[in-house]
């Protein structure tokens, strides 16, 4: 566990470039409302990523991409490599989100390859893991988490492994308003951390485990108080500046 919470905004396919820039500027104007010690990361759409990174440069607020493509350069129409993402000023990249897995067929093997590409480009990957409603009903949550986490870290034994983030985001909680009890999310976060250290024991203690899935200002404090959870991956509640700031305040108040 790390002492500095990581709160990540995943805007998905929302906000124009102008709206994204306006949000970033307003966030800077209201920066003093964010509790000290919280590390914010904004992941806008790809067209807005460079502009938002420029607005937030030197503010302490970092940016990230929502995915990347394999390879460095070449004949790959429409693809954006990890190195191109890094050139925008981004420091993070979200990988393995359930929407990417379900809509674009990204499997564990591809997520693992993308993780290696991100690390090669000195990006910090935020790898999403979580069980489906059916898997939850069948009591397979632990098996799914073990498999998804292990698939990523098994190939990282010779790589720098301190800058790595996992986000436990159960599919049944995304955009539904349903959330697990903080104790259950904490248990799964502990499991993910254990799998990482069992598989690649050279991982340092600053590995971060986030919770994601319908997290908002109303429930953030419960997750913030969970000792194995180091922050949050936030979807809908990150799109409104007041909700975003309120969530960060609630997280700060909920910290033990």
N, C-alpha and C positions, 0 to 999 in steps of 0.2 A: 504494500500500500504506500501511496505517496501523500504528502501533506497538502499539496495544492490541487484542489478539485479541477477537473477538466470538463467544461460545459461546451458541447459542440452543437451548432445549429446546422441542421440539414434542410435546406430550403427546397430540395427536390426541383421540380419544374415550375417554380413559382417566381414571380417578380421579374420585371423588365430590367434592363441594365440601369436605366434612370432610377427606377424604384430601389434597386439594390444599392446604388450610390447614395441615395437619399437616406436609406436606413443606416448605412455605415456612418454617414456624417452625423445623424441624430444620435447614434450610439456614442460617438466621440463626445458630442455635446453633453451627454448625460453620464459620462464615464464615472463620475464621482458617486453615482448611485449604486454601482456594483460593489459588493463587499470586497475588501482587500484579500488578496491571495487566490482569487478565482481566476483561472486561465480560460479565456473565451476563444473559441474558434468558430468562424463563420464560413460555411460551405455553400456559396451561391451557385447559380447555373454557370456553366463553362464560359458563355459569352461575357458574363459580368465578373469573372474571377480576377482578371488582371486589374480592372478598375477598382474593385473593392479592396484588393491587396494594396493598391497605391494609396487609397484614402486612409487605410488603417496602418500604413507603414510607420514604424517607430512608436506606435501607440501601446504596444504590448498585446494587442488583440491580433490573433493570427488567423490565417485563412486556409481553406482546404478545398480540394476537388471532391466530386461525388463518385468518381470512378476514374480509371485510366485504361489504356490499351497496351498490349505487349509490343515489344520491339522499341528501337530507338529512333530510326528514321527509315524511309524507303517508300516503296510503292504500296501504300496501305490507305486507300481513300477513306477519308473521314475519321481516321484514327488519331488519337492524341496520346503520346507516350508519357511516361513518368517524367522524363527530362523536360518535355515541353510544359508539363504541369508545373514543375519546379521553377521554370523561367517566368511564370506569371507572378511569382512571389509567394506562392502557396507553400506551406510547411507540412500539411497533412493531406491524406486522401482516404475517403471512405471506400472500403472494399467488401464485397460479399453481402451487400444489403439484400434482403429477401426480394425486393422488387427487381433487382438485377438477376437474382437467381431464377425467379419465376418467369419474368417477362423476356429475358434474353438468354436463358439457358446456362447461366454461369454455375458451374459445379465447384466442388471443393478443390479439385485439381487446378482449375483455372484461377480460383481465388488465391491459392498458394503461389502460383506463378506470378500473379499480379503483385502479391506481397513482396516477393523477391525483387521484382522490378522497382517497386517503390523504395525499398531499402537501398538498392543500387543507386538511385537518384537522390538519396538522402531525404526522402519524404518519410514522414511517420504514418504508417498505415493504421487505420481504425477498422478492424475486421469484425463484421457483424456475424453473430451466431445466435441461433434460437430455434425452438421447436415449433412445429405446426400445431393447429388445434387437434388434429387427429393423433399426432405423436404424443401430445400431452394427455389425451384421453387414454391412450394405451400405456401410459406410465413410462414413456421412452425419453423423457426430457434429458436425463443424465447421459444416456447412451448417445443421443444426438449431439449434445454439447461436447462430450469426449471425442467423438469422431470428427466434428468440425474443427475443434481447436487443434487436435493432433495433426490433422491433415495439413494445417498451415505451418506449424512449428517444426515438424519433423525435418524439413529441408533447410532449416536455418542454423544448423549446428556450427557452421564455420562463419557465420555472419554476425554483424553487430546486432545484438538482441535486446539492448536496453530500451530502445525507442520503439516500443510496440504497444498497441492498445487493442483490447477486445471490447466489443459492446454486446452485452446480452440483451437481445431484442426479440422476445417471443413473438412469433407471427400473429398470434391471436390477440396481441395487445396493440398492434400498429394501427393507429387511426380509429380504434374502436371505443376508446374510453375505458376499456378494461385494463387493469394492471394487476400483476401479482402482488401478494403481500410483501412488504419490504424484507421480512425474514426469509421468504422463499427466494427472492431475487438475490439476497445476500448469500444464501446457500449455493445457488448456481454460480455466482461470481467466485465463491471460494473453490468450487469444483473446477472452474475454468483455470483459475490460478494454479491449482494443484496439478492439473494435466500439463500445463506449460512447464512447470518445474520438474515433473516426472520425466517429461520427454526431452527437454533441453535444460539440464540442471545449471548451465552457466548463465541463465537469465538472472538479472539483478532484481532487487526488491522494488525497483521503481516501475515495473510492469503495471500498467493501468487497466482496470476493468470498469467499464461504464455500464449503466442501465439505460435502455431505450425502449420506447413503446408507450405512447399516451402520457408521457411525463409532462407535468405542468406545474404552475405555481401552487396549486392546491394540494398536490401529493409529493412535491419535490423534497420536503423536509424529512419525510419518512425514509426515502432512499438515501438522503444525505447522511442520516444517522446510522446507516448500515456500515459496519467497519470494513467490509470487503469491497465496497463500491466506491470508486474513485471519481465519479462524475456522471454525466448524463449525455446521451445522444438525443437531441430534441428535434421533433418534426414540426407539427402544426403550431405549437406554442412559441416557436422561434420566428414566426412570420410577422408578428405584431410586436412593436418595440416595447409597449407597456407590459405585455405578457412575458417577453424575454427578460426584461429587467426584473419583473416580479418573481420569475422563476429563479433567477440568480440570487435575489435577496432571500427567498425562501430556502435555497440551498445553503447559503451562508448561515442562516439562523438555525438550520437543522444539524449542522456539523457538531459532532461530539466535542 
